[in-house]
Amino acid sequence: MNEILEVFLNIVKGKVVEFRPLFTFWRQFPLNEQSPKELAEAHIDFYNNFKFDFLKISPPAGFLAVDFGCKLSKQFNDNGMRDCENYPIKSLCDWEEIEEISPLEGFMGKQLELIKIIHRQLECVPKIIPLWTPLKLAHAIDHQFQFHFKKEPNLVMEGVRVLYHVIEEFALSAVDMGANGVFIESSPLNITEESLIKDEFLRFDLLIYRKLLQRVRHYSDFVILRIETNNNHFGKILPILPSDGINWDSKKANLGINAVSKIYNGVLVTGISNEIVVDGNVEDIREETYDLIKQSYNLNNRLIIAPNNTLSVSAPRWKLEIIGRIIKNEEVKAD
């Protein structure tokens, strides 16, 4: 087993490891999405520049929706994300037409080829692949998804189950192609005791979310969740969804690393803010990095220093180099 992967898995198991803090960077590569080969080369070049500890592979944002009829915009935002220019599902009747497709073909098949190429060149580097939950995919292809769900829940649930099977098959195929772990992104979840009792939509979302997590977690080495919520609901979500690690925007959620570490026992994958990387000066970057190193040591390396969110495409590489050099060479110890 790769040393870094072994360290990661030992941290997940709660073991104390004698190792520096793990770290990683990730971003989209919107100018290199013309082919799996070109996109793979961009990833490999990015990794070789910084030699971080695991690689989050970044297919074109929204890739899961394309084979269901989504056309990705040619324009992308500062994070390299593209929106769907259209919503393939325009009426309830369209949910009856949703058919299970093979993720081994089409646009999803190209992303599996991307993983395969990267794995061939970076076999010993732990790799994770992003996924959407079925309901996040449903929102991407149906602008009126919640309205349609409330009107004909059984019909829409059958369609979402089709999406689930396609996502599950893609995830398992991605692991077969060389991915070690999965990074699952959901729509924002706002959970209260009342909503869990009364909101059929939310209960269905969590049920199918848990099912995907359990299946993928059983097949891969680890699962990291991207949590989108506010601090009022954070603690309610984590016990419901089994995972090995979580990623969140601690500034946006108004929940710091120390606070989350007290309510979640898994790995915390966060810390690097776009604001510092894009707009901060050298001293800002050094101060934030040293602080993250100290926090990681104090948490027995449970903090993996990583972006709070996808890095901006305008993030200067020389600033990322500073972060990487400090983490790999600094001997800061816990207070």
C-alpha contacts under 8 A as a table, 3 or more apart, distances in Angstrom:
res1	aa1	res2	aa2	distance
1	M	5	L	6.98
1	M	6	E	6.43
2	N	5	L	5.28
2	N	6	E	6.14
2	N	124	C	6.04
2	N	125	V	7.39
2	N	126	P	7.59
3	E	6	E	5.04
3	E	7	V	6.18
4	I	7	V	5.01
4	I	8	F	6.14
4	I	53	D	6.47
4	I	54	F	7.87
4	I	126	P	7.46
5	L	8	F	5.00
5	L	9	L	6.12
5	L	126	P	6.10
6	E	9	L	5.16
6	E	10	N	6.09
7	V	10	N	5.14
7	V	11	I	6.23
7	V	17	V	6.91
7	V	19	F	7.89
8	F	11	I	5.15
8	F	12	V	6.27
9	L	12	V	4.91
9	L	13	K	6.27
9	L	221	D	7.96
9	L	222	F	7.90
10	N	13	K	5.01
10	N	14	G	6.44
10	N	15	K	5.33
10	N	16	V	7.62
10	N	17	V	7.27
11	I	14	G	5.05
11	I	15	K	5.33
11	I	16	V	6.73
11	I	17	V	6.98
11	I	267	V	7.24
11	I	300	N	7.95
11	I	301	N	7.00
11	I	302	R	6.21
12	V	15	K	7.48
12	V	244	D	6.17
12	V	245	G	7.72
12	V	266	G	5.97
12	V	267	V	6.08
12	V	302	R	7.67
16	V	300	N	5.99
16	V	301	N	7.81
17	V	300	N	7.30
17	V	301	N	7.47
19	F	301	N	7.92
20	R	297	Y	7.99
20	R	301	N	7.57
20	R	327	I	7.35
20	R	328	K	7.04
21	P	293	I	6.51
21	P	296	S	6.11
21	P	297	Y	7.04
21	P	301	N	5.54
21	P	303	L	7.28
21	P	304	I	6.34
21	P	305	I	7.18
21	P	327	I	6.91
22	L	52	F	7.91
22	L	53	D	6.13
22	L	301	N	7.44
22	L	303	L	7.74
22	L	304	I	5.04
22	L	305	I	6.32
23	F	52	F	5.92
23	F	53	D	5.74
23	F	54	F	7.60
23	F	304	I	5.28
23	F	305	I	4.45
23	F	306	A	5.68
23	F	324	G	7.77
23	F	327	I	7.66
24	T	52	F	4.97
24	T	53	D	5.75
24	T	54	F	5.99
24	T	55	L	6.93
24	T	304	I	7.62
24	T	305	I	6.46
24	T	306	A	5.10
24	T	307	P	7.67
25	F	52	F	7.07
25	F	55	L	7.61
25	F	56	K	7.82
25	F	306	A	5.75
25	F	307	P	6.19
25	F	311	L	7.62
26	W	55	L	7.32
26	W	56	K	5.98
26	W	57	I	7.77
26	W	58	S	7.67
26	W	306	A	7.98
26	W	307	P	7.07
26	W	310	T	6.15
26	W	311	L	6.23
27	R	58	S	6.88
27	R	79	N	7.25
27	R	80	G	7.60
27	R	310	T	5.26
27	R	311	L	4.94
27	R	312	S	6.85
27	R	313	V	6.83
28	Q	58	S	5.66
28	Q	59	P	7.50
28	Q	60	P	7.23
28	Q	61	A	7.75
28	Q	79	N	6.79
28	Q	80	G	5.22
28	Q	81	M	7.19
28	Q	310	T	7.38
28	Q	311	L	7.72
28	Q	313	V	6.99
29	F	32	N	5.52
29	F	33	E	6.73
29	F	39	L	7.07
29	F	42	A	7.04
29	F	58	S	7.50
29	F	60	P	7.71
29	F	80	G	6.57
29	F	313	V	7.51
30	P	33	E	5.64
30	P	60	P	6.96
30	P	76	F	7.29
30	P	80	G	5.50
30	P	81	M	7.59
31	L	34	Q	7.77
32	N	35	S	7.39
32	N	38	E	5.72
32	N	39	L	5.02
32	N	42	A	6.79
33	E	36	P	7.10
33	E	38	E	6.83
33	E	39	L	5.39
33	E	59	P	7.86
33	E	60	P	6.58
34	Q	38	E	6.79
34	Q	39	L	7.33
35	S	38	E	5.35
35	S	39	L	6.21
35	S	110	K	7.82
36	P	39	L	5.15
36	P	40	A	5.89
36	P	110	K	6.07
36	P	111	Q	6.65
36	P	113	E	6.29
36	P	114	L	4.68
36	P	117	I	7.87
37	K	40	A	5.07
37	K	41	E	6.21
37	K	114	L	6.64
37	K	117	I	7.03
38	E	41	E	5.16
38	E	42	A	6.43
39	L	42	A	5.11
39	L	43	H	6.43
39	L	59	P	7.94
39	L	114	L	7.14
40	A	43	H	5.12
40	A	44	I	6.17
40	A	114	L	5.73
40	A	115	I	7.67
40	A	117	I	6.41
40	A	118	I	5.61
41	E	44	I	5.06
41	E	45	D	6.02
41	E	118	I	7.80
42	A	45	D	5.16
42	A	46	F	6.10
43	H	46	F	5.04
43	H	47	Y	6.15
43	H	57	I	7.26
43	H	118	I	7.60
44	I	47	Y	5.11
44	I	48	N	6.07
44	I	118	I	6.84
44	I	121	Q	7.66
44	I	122	L	7.59
45	D	48	N	5.13
45	D	49	N	6.19
46	F	49	N	5.28
46	F	50	F	6.86
47	Y	50	F	5.55
47	Y	51	K	5.39
47	Y	52	F	6.69
47	Y	55	L	7.16
48	N	51	K	5.38
49	N	321	E	7.96
50	F	320	L	7.67
50	F	321	E	6.30
50	F	324	G	6.51
52	F	55	L	7.43
52	F	324	G	7.18
53	D	125	V	7.22
53	D	126	P	7.30
54	F	125	V	5.97
54	F	126	P	4.79
54	F	127	K	5.65
54	F	128	I	7.61
55	L	125	V	7.01
55	L	126	P	6.28
55	L	127	K	4.75
55	L	128	I	6.29
56	K	127	K	5.79
56	K	128	I	4.78
56	K	129	I	5.98
56	K	130	P	7.50
57	I	115	I	7.48
57	I	127	K	6.84
57	I	128	I	6.07
57	I	129	I	5.31
57	I	130	P	7.16
58	S	61	A	7.54
58	S	129	I	7.14
58	S	130	P	7.06
59	P	63	F	6.66
59	P	111	Q	6.24
59	P	114	L	7.88
60	P	63	F	5.48
60	P	81	M	7.54
60	P	82	R	7.72
61	A	80	G	7.81
61	A	81	M	5.37
61	A	82	R	5.91
61	A	83	D	7.84
62	G	65	A	5.65
62	G	66	V	7.03
62	G	72	L	7.33
62	G	82	R	7.03
62	G	83	D	7.09
62	G	84	C	7.39
62	G	140	A	7.90
63	F	66	V	5.53
63	F	67	D	7.97
63	F	107	F	6.95
63	F	108	M	6.74
64	L	67	D	6.83
64	L	68	F	7.86
64	L	107	F	7.94
64	L	108	M	6.50
64	L	131	L	7.97
64	L	132	W	7.62
64	L	137	L	7.09
64	L	167	I	7.79
65	A	68	F	5.35
65	A	69	G	6.78
65	A	70	C	5.44
65	A	137	L	6.36
65	A	140	A	6.73
65	A	141	I	6.58
66	V	69	G	5.33
66	V	70	C	4.42
66	V	71	K	6.11
66	V	72	L	7.26
66	V	107	F	6.57
67	D	70	C	6.95
67	D	106	G	6.47
67	D	107	F	6.11
67	D	108	M	7.18
68	F	88	P	7.20
68	F	141	I	7.43
69	G	87	Y	7.75
69	G	88	P	5.33
69	G	141	I	7.62
70	C	84	C	5.63
70	C	85	E	7.13
70	C	86	N	6.07
70	C	87	Y	6.41
70	C	88	P	6.10
70	C	141	I	6.52
71	K	84	C	5.44
71	K	85	E	5.64
71	K	86	N	6.30
72	L	82	R	6.10
72	L	83	D	5.81
72	L	84	C	4.60
72	L	85	E	5.89
73	S	76	F	7.17
73	S	82	R	5.61
73	S	83	D	5.67
73	S	84	C	5.86
73	S	85	E	5.46
74	K	82	R	7.21
75	Q	82	R	6.36
76	F	79	N	7.61
76	F	80	G	5.22
76	F	81	M	5.15
76	F	82	R	4.67
76	F	83	D	7.57
77	N	80	G	5.21
77	N	81	M	5.44
77	N	82	R	6.75
78	D	81	M	7.41
78	D	312	S	5.49
78	D	313	V	6.00
78	D	314	S	7.19
79	N	310	T	6.22
79	N	311	L	6.10
79	N	312	S	4.37
79	N	313	V	5.58
80	G	312	S	7.11
80	G	313	V	6.11
84	C	87	Y	7.02
84	C	140	A	7.22
86	N	141	I	7.83
87	Y	90	K	6.58
87	Y	140	A	7.15
87	Y	141	I	4.86
87	Y	142	D	5.44
87	Y	143	H	6.19
88	P	141	I	5.47
88	P	142	D	6.64
89	I	92	L	7.71
89	I	94	D	5.44
89	I	95	W	6.89
89	I	141	I	5.85
89	I	142	D	4.90
89	I	143	H	7.65
90	K	94	D	6.65
90	K	142	D	6.57
90	K	143	H	7.59
90	K	144	Q	7.78
91	S	94	D	5.51
91	S	95	W	7.44
91	S	148	H	7.75
92	L	95	W	5.49
92	L	96	E	7.35
92	L	148	H	6.17
92	L	152	E	7.77
92	L	156	V	7.79
93	C	96	E	5.42
93	C	97	E	7.11
94	D	97	E	5.15
94	D	98	I	6.85
95	W	98	I	5.42
95	W	155	L	7.03
95	W	156	V	6.13
95	W	159	G	5.77
96	E	155	L	7.07
96	E	159	G	7.00
98	I	159	G	5.95
98	I	162	V	7.27
99	E	159	G	8.00
99	E	162	V	6.79
100	E	162	V	5.59
100	E	163	L	7.20
100	E	165	H	7.48
100	E	166	V	6.49
101	I	166	V	6.56
102	S	105	E	5.83
102	S	166	V	6.90
103	P	106	G	7.03
103	P	107	F	7.90
103	P	108	M	5.11
103	P	109	G	5.49
103	P	166	V	6.46
103	P	167	I	7.92
103	P	169	E	6.87
103	P	170	F	5.41
104	L	108	M	6.53
104	L	109	G	4.32
104	L	112	L	7.24
104	L	170	F	7.42
104	L	173	S	7.82
105	E	108	M	6.27
105	E	109	G	4.20
105	E	110	K	7.25
106	G	109	G	5.19
106	G	110	K	6.62
107	F	110	K	5.12
107	F	111	Q	6.69
108	M	111	Q	5.12
108	M	112	L	6.49
108	M	170	F	7.51
109	G	112	L	5.08
109	G	113	E	6.34
110	K	113	E	4.94
110	K	114	L	6.25
111	Q	114	L	4.77
111	Q	115	I	6.40
112	L	115	I	5.11
112	L	116	K	6.24
112	L	173	S	7.37
112	L	174	A	5.94
112	L	177	M	6.79
113	E	116	K	4.96
113	E	117	I	6.20
114	L	117	I	5.30
114	L	118	I	6.28
115	I	118	I	5.21
115	I	119	H	5.99
115	I	174	A	6.93
115	I	177	M	6.19
115	I	178	G	6.52
115	I	179	A	7.01
116	K	119	H	5.13
116	K	120	R	6.17
116	K	177	M	5.16
116	K	178	G	6.34
117	I	120	R	5.15
117	I	121	Q	6.62
118	I	121	Q	5.28
118	I	122	L	5.84
118	I	123	E	7.68
119	H	122	L	4.96
119	H	123	E	4.71
119	H	177	M	7.42
119	H	178	G	5.52
119	H	179	A	7.70
120	R	123	E	5.61
122	L	125	V	5.44
123	E	126	P	7.87
123	E	178	G	7.62
126	P	179	A	7.34
126	P	180	N	6.00
126	P	181	G	7.96
127	K	178	G	7.41
127	K	179	A	5.00
127	K	180	N	5.35
127	K	181	G	6.41
128	I	179	A	5.40
128	I	180	N	5.80
128	I	181	G	4.49
128	I	182	V	5.06
128	I	183	F	6.35
129	I	174	A	7.37
129	I	179	A	6.39
129	I	181	G	6.59
129	I	182	V	5.00
129	I	183	F	5.83
130	P	182	V	5.89
130	P	183	F	4.48
130	P	184	I	5.73
130	P	185	E	7.19
131	L	167	I	7.50
131	L	171	A	7.46
131	L	182	V	6.95
131	L	183	F	6.02
131	L	184	I	4.75
131	L	185	E	6.06
132	W	135	L	7.93
132	W	136	K	5.86
132	W	137	L	6.17
132	W	167	I	7.76
132	W	184	I	5.65
132	W	185	E	4.88
132	W	186	S	5.92
133	T	136	K	5.25
133	T	137	L	6.42
133	T	164	Y	7.69
133	T	167	I	7.85
133	T	184	I	6.73
133	T	185	E	6.25
133	T	186	S	5.29
133	T	187	S	7.77
133	T	209	Y	6.20
133	T	212	L	7.68
134	P	137	L	5.13
134	P	138	A	6.13
134	P	160	V	6.22
134	P	161	R	7.70
134	P	163	L	5.68
134	P	164	Y	5.23
134	P	167	I	7.20
134	P	208	I	7.50
134	P	209	Y	7.39
135	L	138	A	4.71
135	L	139	H	6.17
135	L	160	V	6.95
135	L	186	S	7.49
135	L	187	S	7.22
135	L	205	D	6.49
136	K	139	H	5.18
136	K	140	A	6.41
136	K	185	E	7.80
136	K	186	S	5.60
136	K	187	S	5.19
137	L	140	A	5.02
137	L	141	I	6.56
137	L	163	L	7.57
138	A	141	I	5.43
138	A	142	D	5.97
138	A	145	F	6.77
138	A	160	V	6.79
138	A	163	L	7.72
139	H	142	D	5.19
139	H	143	H	6.16
139	H	144	Q	7.69
139	H	145	F	5.74
140	A	143	H	6.94
142	D	145	F	5.07
144	Q	147	F	5.33
144	Q	148	H	6.11
145	F	148	H	5.15
145	F	149	F	6.02
146	Q	149	F	4.91
146	Q	150	K	6.16
146	Q	201	F	7.85
147	F	150	K	5.32
147	F	151	K	6.27
148	H	151	K	5.09
148	H	152	E	6.09
148	H	153	P	7.36
148	H	156	V	7.13
149	F	152	E	5.42
149	F	153	P	4.53
149	F	154	N	7.93
149	F	155	L	7.96
149	F	156	V	5.66
149	F	157	M	7.57
149	F	201	F	7.35
150	K	153	P	5.59
150	K	201	F	7.67
152	E	155	L	5.57
152	E	156	V	6.35
153	P	156	V	5.25
153	P	157	M	5.87
154	N	157	M	5.10
154	N	158	E	6.31
155	L	158	E	5.39
155	L	159	G	6.68
156	V	159	G	5.06
156	V	160	V	6.22
157	M	160	V	4.97
157	M	161	R	6.15
158	E	161	R	5.15
158	E	162	V	6.60
159	G	162	V	5.15
159	G	163	L	6.61
160	V	163	L	4.93
160	V	164	Y	6.17
161	R	164	Y	4.82
161	R	165	H	6.37
162	V	165	H	5.32
162	V	166	V	6.51
163	L	166	V	5.22
163	L	167	I	6.19
164	Y	167	I	5.20
164	Y	168	E	6.03
164	Y	208	I	7.64
164	Y	212	L	7.45
165	H	168	E	5.08
165	H	169	E	6.11
166	V	169	E	5.20
166	V	170	F	6.14
167	I	170	F	5.05
167	I	171	A	6.13
168	E	171	A	5.12
168	E	172	L	6.27
168	E	212	L	6.71
168	E	215	R	7.73
168	E	216	V	7.19
169	E	172	L	5.24
169	E	173	S	6.05
170	F	173	S	5.08
170	F	174	A	6.03
171	A	174	A	5.03
171	A	175	V	6.43
171	A	182	V	7.53
171	A	216	V	6.88
172	L	175	V	5.20
172	L	176	D	6.36
172	L	216	V	6.96
172	L	219	Y	6.92
172	L	220	S	7.85
173	S	176	D	4.92
173	S	177	M	6.21
174	A	177	M	5.01
174	A	178	G	6.50
174	A	179	A	5.67
175	V	178	G	5.24
175	V	179	A	4.40
175	V	180	N	5.97
175	V	181	G	7.29
175	V	219	Y	7.78
175	V	220	S	6.42
176	D	179	A	7.07
179	A	182	V	7.57
180	N	220	S	5.85
180	N	221	D	5.50
180	N	222	F	7.07
181	G	220	S	5.51
181	G	221	D	5.49
181	G	222	F	4.80
181	G	223	V	5.59
181	G	224	I	7.64
182	V	216	V	7.59
182	V	220	S	7.38
182	V	222	F	6.65
182	V	223	V	4.93
182	V	224	I	6.22
183	F	223	V	6.03
183	F	224	I	4.77
183	F	225	L	5.72
183	F	226	R	6.90
184	I	223	V	7.40
184	I	224	I	6.34
184	I	225	L	4.98
184	I	226	R	5.93
185	E	225	L	6.32
185	E	226	R	4.93
185	E	227	I	7.13
186	S	189	L	7.85
186	S	226	R	6.95
186	S	227	I	7.12
186	S	228	E	7.13
187	S	228	E	6.82
188	P	227	I	7.52
188	P	228	E	4.73
188	P	229	T	5.37
189	L	228	E	6.70
189	L	229	T	5.77
189	L	233	H	7.80
189	L	237	I	7.85
190	N	229	T	6.52
190	N	230	N	7.83
190	N	233	H	5.97
191	I	195	S	6.24
191	I	196	L	6.81
191	I	233	H	5.67
191	I	236	K	6.67
191	I	237	I	7.10
192	T	195	S	5.15
192	T	196	L	6.30
192	T	233	H	7.20
192	T	236	K	7.68
193	E	196	L	5.28
193	E	197	I	6.55
194	E	197	I	5.26
194	E	198	K	6.09
194	E	199	D	7.88
195	S	198	K	5.10
195	S	199	D	4.90
195	S	202	L	7.24
196	L	199	D	5.81
196	L	200	E	7.80
196	L	202	L	6.74
196	L	203	R	6.10
197	I	200	E	7.86
199	D	202	L	5.39
199	D	203	R	6.36
200	E	203	R	5.13
200	E	204	F	6.12
201	F	204	F	5.24
201	F	205	D	6.15
202	L	205	D	4.93
202	L	206	L	6.21
203	R	206	L	5.26
203	R	207	L	6.06
204	F	207	L	5.02
204	F	208	I	6.19
205	D	208	I	5.58
205	D	209	Y	5.95
206	L	209	Y	4.88
206	L	210	R	5.94
206	L	240	I	7.99
206	L	241	L	7.97
207	L	210	R	5.31
207	L	211	K	6.27
208	I	211	K	4.97
208	I	212	L	6.23
209	Y	212	L	5.27
209	Y	213	L	6.25
209	Y	241	L	7.70
210	R	213	L	5.01
210	R	214	Q	6.07
210	R	240	I	7.70
210	R	241	L	5.81
210	R	242	P	7.16
211	K	214	Q	5.28
211	K	215	R	6.22
212	L	215	R	5.24
212	L	216	V	6.06
213	L	216	V	5.33
213	L	217	R	5.72
213	L	223	V	7.52
213	L	241	L	7.42
213	L	242	P	6.69
213	L	243	S	7.32
214	Q	217	R	5.18
214	Q	218	H	6.09
214	Q	242	P	7.09
215	R	218	H	5.34
215	R	219	Y	6.56
216	V	219	Y	5.15
216	V	220	S	6.02
216	V	223	V	7.49
217	R	220	S	5.38
217	R	221	D	6.95
217	R	222	F	5.89
217	R	223	V	5.73
217	R	243	S	7.54
218	H	221	D	7.80
220	S	223	V	7.45
222	F	243	S	7.61
222	F	244	D	5.92
223	V	243	S	5.50
223	V	244	D	5.42
223	V	245	G	6.55
224	I	243	S	6.09
224	I	244	D	5.85
224	I	245	G	4.49
224	I	246	I	5.13
224	I	247	N	6.95
225	L	243	S	6.70
225	L	245	G	6.31
225	L	246	I	4.63
225	L	247	N	6.01
226	R	246	I	5.88
226	R	247	N	4.77
226	R	248	W	5.85
227	I	246	I	6.84
227	I	247	N	6.24
227	I	248	W	5.31
228	E	248	W	6.79
228	E	253	A	7.94
229	T	233	H	6.52
229	T	234	F	6.37
229	T	253	A	6.55
230	N	233	H	5.84
230	N	234	F	6.23
230	N	252	K	7.79
230	N	253	A	4.79
230	N	254	N	7.22
231	N	234	F	5.16
231	N	235	G	7.65
231	N	253	A	5.62
231	N	254	N	6.20
231	N	255	L	6.16
232	N	235	G	7.49
233	H	236	K	5.32
233	H	237	I	6.47
234	F	237	I	5.51
234	F	238	L	6.70
235	G	238	L	5.76
235	G	239	P	7.40
235	G	263	I	6.62
236	K	239	P	6.52
236	K	240	I	7.27
237	I	240	I	5.47
237	I	241	L	6.56
238	L	241	L	5.55
238	L	242	P	7.48
238	L	264	Y	7.01
239	P	242	P	7.05
243	S	246	I	7.40
243	S	266	G	7.45
244	D	266	G	5.35
244	D	267	V	6.22
245	G	266	G	5.09
245	G	267	V	4.24
245	G	268	L	5.69
245	G	269	V	6.65
246	I	266	G	7.43
246	I	267	V	6.47
246	I	268	L	5.43
246	I	269	V	5.79
247	N	268	L	6.41
247	N	269	V	4.84
247	N	270	T	5.56
247	N	308	N	6.87
248	W	253	A	7.59
248	W	269	V	7.63
248	W	270	T	6.41
248	W	308	N	5.77
248	W	309	N	7.15
249	D	252	K	5.31
249	D	253	A	5.99
249	D	270	T	7.25
249	D	308	N	4.54
249	D	309	N	6.17
250	S	253	A	5.20
250	S	254	N	5.72
250	S	255	L	5.00
250	S	256	G	5.25
250	S	257	I	6.94
250	S	270	T	7.68
250	S	271	G	7.47
250	S	308	N	6.82
251	K	254	N	5.02
251	K	255	L	6.62
251	K	256	G	7.12
252	K	255	L	7.86
255	L	259	A	6.30
255	L	260	V	6.63
256	G	259	A	5.40
256	G	260	V	6.41
257	I	260	V	5.32
257	I	261	S	6.08
257	I	268	L	7.63
257	I	271	G	7.72
258	N	261	S	5.15
258	N	262	K	6.74
258	N	295	Q	7.93
259	A	262	K	5.55
259	A	263	I	7.17
260	V	263	I	5.35
260	V	264	Y	6.00
261	S	264	Y	5.29
261	S	265	N	6.50
261	S	268	L	7.48
261	S	299	L	7.98
262	K	265	N	7.37
266	G	302	R	7.18
267	V	302	R	4.90
267	V	303	L	6.06
267	V	304	I	7.08
268	L	302	R	6.00
268	L	303	L	4.70
268	L	304	I	5.98
269	V	303	L	6.01
269	V	304	I	4.79
269	V	305	I	6.12
269	V	306	A	5.65
269	V	307	P	7.74
269	V	308	N	7.94
270	T	303	L	7.29
270	T	304	I	6.54
270	T	305	I	5.56
270	T	306	A	4.56
270	T	307	P	5.36
270	T	308	N	4.86
271	G	292	L	6.73
271	G	305	I	5.64
271	G	306	A	5.69
271	G	307	P	5.91
271	G	308	N	5.54
272	I	276	I	7.58
272	I	277	V	7.62
272	I	288	E	7.91
272	I	289	T	7.95
272	I	305	I	6.76
272	I	306	A	5.55
272	I	307	P	4.38
272	I	308	N	5.50
273	S	276	I	5.51
273	S	277	V	6.47
273	S	307	P	6.08
273	S	308	N	5.55
273	S	309	N	7.37
274	N	277	V	5.07
274	N	278	V	5.81
274	N	279	D	8.00
274	N	307	P	7.43
274	N	308	N	7.52
274	N	309	N	7.39
274	N	311	L	5.97
274	N	312	S	6.57
274	N	315	A	7.62
275	E	278	V	5.40
275	E	279	D	5.55
275	E	280	G	6.71
276	I	279	D	5.42
276	I	280	G	4.27
276	I	281	N	7.62
276	I	284	D	6.73
276	I	285	I	6.32
277	V	280	G	5.81
277	V	285	I	6.97
277	V	315	A	6.00
277	V	316	P	7.27
277	V	319	K	6.37
277	V	320	L	7.27
278	V	312	S	7.49
278	V	314	S	6.97
278	V	315	A	5.01
278	V	316	P	6.74
280	G	283	E	7.85
280	G	284	D	5.45
280	G	285	I	6.36
281	N	284	D	5.25
281	N	285	I	6.37
282	V	285	I	5.17
282	V	286	R	6.15
282	V	319	K	7.49
283	E	286	R	5.06
283	E	287	E	5.99
284	D	287	E	5.24
284	D	288	E	6.19
285	I	288	E	5.29
285	I	289	T	6.06
285	I	319	K	7.43
285	I	322	I	7.73
285	I	323	I	7.06
286	R	289	T	5.16
286	R	290	Y	6.08
286	R	322	I	7.59
286	R	323	I	7.13
286	R	326	I	7.79
287	E	290	Y	5.35
287	E	291	D	6.18
288	E	291	D	5.12
288	E	292	L	6.23
289	T	292	L	5.10
289	T	293	I	6.22
289	T	323	I	6.18
289	T	326	I	7.32
289	T	327	I	7.47
290	Y	293	I	5.06
290	Y	294	K	6.30
290	Y	326	I	7.68
290	Y	332	V	7.63
291	D	294	K	5.22
291	D	295	Q	6.27
292	L	295	Q	5.02
292	L	296	S	6.10
292	L	305	I	6.83
293	I	296	S	5.10
293	I	297	Y	6.32
293	I	305	I	7.81
293	I	327	I	6.96
293	I	332	V	6.99
294	K	297	Y	5.23
294	K	298	N	6.13
294	K	332	V	6.54
294	K	333	K	6.42
294	K	334	A	5.62
294	K	335	D	7.78
295	Q	298	N	5.05
295	Q	299	L	6.18
295	Q	303	L	7.19
295	Q	334	A	7.61
296	S	299	L	5.09
296	S	300	N	6.30
296	S	301	N	4.63
296	S	302	R	6.14
296	S	303	L	4.70
296	S	304	I	7.09
296	S	305	I	7.85
297	Y	300	N	5.04
297	Y	301	N	5.20
297	Y	333	K	6.37
297	Y	334	A	5.35
298	N	301	N	7.29
298	N	334	A	5.19
298	N	335	D	7.50
299	L	302	R	5.36
299	L	303	L	6.65
300	N	303	L	7.92
301	N	304	I	6.93
307	P	310	T	6.32
307	P	311	L	6.52
311	L	315	A	6.71
312	S	315	A	5.26
315	A	319	K	7.69
315	A	320	L	7.97
316	P	319	K	5.58
316	P	320	L	6.92
317	R	320	L	5.10
317	R	321	E	6.20
318	W	321	E	4.92
318	W	322	I	6.44
319	K	322	I	5.16
319	K	323	I	6.60
320	L	323	I	5.12
320	L	324	G	6.22
321	E	324	G	5.09
321	E	325	R	6.07
322	I	325	R	5.25
322	I	326	I	6.21
323	I	326	I	5.36
323	I	327	I	6.31
324	G	327	I	5.27
324	G	328	K	6.14
325	R	328	K	5.26
325	R	329	N	5.98
325	R	330	E	7.94
326	I	329	N	5.40
326	I	330	E	5.29
327	I	330	E	5.64
